[in-house]
C-alpha cells in the first residue's frame, strides 16, 4: 500500500513579526510565479503560511496609492528610501526647526506616506526613542573639524 506524503504548510505564528524587507522580497518572489502556481504552493515554497501571504497581498491591494507608487514603496529599494526619508524628516524637524513629533505625523499624513509608515504619535515617538534615549532624538554630529572621526551625541527634543 502506497503512502501519500504531503508537505505540511507552515503554521502561522501570531507572535512572529516579519521584517518589512522580508515581506517585500517574498511578495516579489510570489509575483514572479503568481501566474504559474497556486497561492498555496507558492506559500509553501516561500516558507510562509498561506494566511500570512494572503494578508500581505490584501494589505498591498488596500494601500491608498497608485499601483506604481505602492510597488515602489513595497520594494526593498523603496523601503530603504522611505526609511532614509523619515529619518531625515525627523532630523530636520528636530534639529533645524521647532518641529515636534506631531509635526512629523502631520507631514507623513499630508504627504500620503502614512499608507506606508506608521504615522501615529506613539509609533513615531517609539521610532524617535529607538534612535536615541529618553524623550528626544539623539543625532551624531559626525566627523570633527580636525578630520578625526568621532561621534558627539546631542539630545534634540522633538
HELIX and SHEET records of a PDB file:
HELIX    1   1 UNK A   20  UNK A   33  1                                  14    
HELIX    2   2 UNK A   39  UNK A   46  1                                   8    
HELIX    3   3 UNK A   50  UNK A   62  1                                  13    
HELIX    4   4 UNK A   67  UNK A   73  1                                   7    
HELIX    5   5 UNK A   76  UNK A   95  1                                  20    
HELIX    6   6 UNK A  101  UNK A  111  1                                  11    
HELIX    7   7 UNK A  113  UNK A  115  5                                   3    
HELIX    8   8 UNK A  121  UNK A  131  1                                  11    
SHEET    1   A 2 UNK A 136  UNK A 140  0                                        
SHEET    2   A 2 UNK A 153  UNK A 157 -1                                        
END                                                                             
